[in-house]
Amino acid sequence: MSSVGKVTNVFWQECSIGKFERQKLLNQKGCVVWITGLSGSGKSTLACTLSKDLHARGKLSYILDGDNLRHGLNKDLGFKVEDRVENIRRVGEVARLFADAGLICIASLISPYRRDRDACRALLPDFSFIEVYLNMPLELCEARDPKGLYKLAREGKIKGFTGIDDPYEPPLNCEIEIRPQDGL
């Protein structure tokens, strides 16, 4: 008898083909590259560039982009704190499955709360979670404002916007931190 979440009688189904067999087939190790930062920091651009580079090297990757996921898997979630927590929990679980499948999963989300990113890290074995922090100043992200969201937040048309009236908690121990260079 097993209990998972709110249900009972749920058991993990093992198969004879596992993670190591899939990794051997793909000639790569599955992992999660978690890109975090403010809106407009360049997360999606970096994710697409990384995916293109990996593809050119013969490596299979898949991008889990925050906006794209809210069109399907997470379309039932808003932006209240509890919805943001659930959004990241779901993405973390999907990313874990992709990594287990042997893919290089690139998760590109604001993911504002440190504890939620840490919970996603805890789902994976050591060295399988690579956190990339795009440490761009709010002023730079707001000047870029590719979706016009900062303008709407400043006008009071969007409430709870990360960096304006909702916090962003920077990583404390990320593997990679990228800062602007020459004001870019």
N, C-alpha and C positions, 0 to 999 in steps of 0.2 A: 504494500500500500504506500502510495506517495501522494504528497500534497504540494501543489504548485500554485502560488497566488491564492485565488479564491476557489479553485477547483481541486478535487481529489481524484485519485485513480488515474493519474497522468504519469506516464513513464517515458523516459528518453529512449528512442528506438535506435539501436546501434546497427550499423551495416558493415559488411566485410570490406568495403572500399571506404577508407577514411581520409583524414586530412593529409597524411603523408603520401598516400597513393595519388591524391589529386595534385599535390605540390610536385610530385615527380613527373606526372603527366604534363603539367604546365611548365615545368622547369623553372619554378619560382616559388618563393615562400609567401603565403598569404599574410597580409598585415593590414592595419588601418592607419592611414595618414589623416589625422584630424586637424583641419585648418580652422582656426578661430580668430576672431577679431571683429571690430566694429563694422557696421554697414558701410560700404564704400571703401573698405581697407584693401580690397583686391583679392578676396578669398576665391571667388569664382574664376577670376582670371588666372590665378596661380593654379587652381585645380585643373583647369582646362590645359594649361601649358604643361603641367606635370603629366597629365594623362597622355597628351600628344607625344611627349618625350619618351614615356614608357612604351607606348605603342611602337614608336620608331625603333626601339630596342628589342621588340618582340615580346614585351611583357603585357599581360592582360590586366587591365584595371577597370574600375567602374566608379563614377562620381555619384555620390549622394549629396545633391545640392539642396540647401535649406528651402529655397523658394520652390524648386521643382517638387520636393516631397510634400509641400503643402497643397499641391494640386491633386494629390492622390492619397497616399498612405496617411498623411496628417491633415487632410482637408477638414476634419471635424474639430480641429484645435484652433483656439484663438491665441492671444498673446498675454493672457493673464499669467501670473507666476506658475500656477499649477499646470497650465497648458504648455508653457515653455519647458517645464520639467518633463512632462510626458512626451513632448516632441523629441527631446534629446534622448530620453530612455528608449523610445522606439527606434530612433536612428542608430543608437548604440547597439541594440539587439540585431538589427539588420546588418550593420557593419561587421559584427562578430560572425554572423553566418557567412557573409561574403568572404571574410578572411579565412574561415574554416574551409570554404570551397576552394581556396588557393588563390583567390583574386587579391590584387592590391586595391583596397577600397579607399577611396579618397572622399572623406566626409568634409563638406565645406559649409559650415554653419556659424552664425554668430555665437551660439552656445554661450550665453552670457554668464552662467553661474558655474563657478569652479567645481562645486561638489558634483554637479551633473557630468561634467567632463571627466572628473576623477572616477565616477561610477562607471562610465564607459571604458575607461582605461582598465578598471578592475575586472571587466568581462573577458579580457584577453590575457594570454600568457606574457611573461616578461619579454620585452623587446619587440612585441607585435603591435604596439600602439605608439605611434610617433606623433606627438603633438607639435603643431606648427602655429606659432603665435605671430600674426601680422600686427605688430606693435606700431600702429599708425596713429598720430595725434588726432583727436576729435576735430580740430580745425581743418586738417587736411581732408579727412573723410567728408566733412560737411561741405568743404569747397568743391569736392568731386561730385557728391550727391547725385550719382548716376540715375537714381530712380525718383528723385525729387522728394524723398521721404523726410529728410532733415527739414526742408522748407515747410512741409505739412506739420511736422512735429513742433517746430518753432511757432507756427500759426495756431497751435492748439488743436489741430484737426486730427492728429494721431496722439493718443495717450499711451503712456508706458513705453516710449521709444528708447531703446538701449542707447545709453550715452547722453541722453537729454533728460528724461525724467524716470529712467529705470537704470540700475547700475550695470556696469560690465566689470567682472572680476577677472583680472589678468591671471594667466597661469603662473604658478610659483616655480614649477620644475619642468618646463617644456623642453623638448629635445632641440627645437630650432626656434629662434626668434629672429624675425625680419623687421628691420627698422627702415624708415625712409632715408634715402641718400640724396644729397643735394636738393633737398626740399621736395622730392618726388616720392 
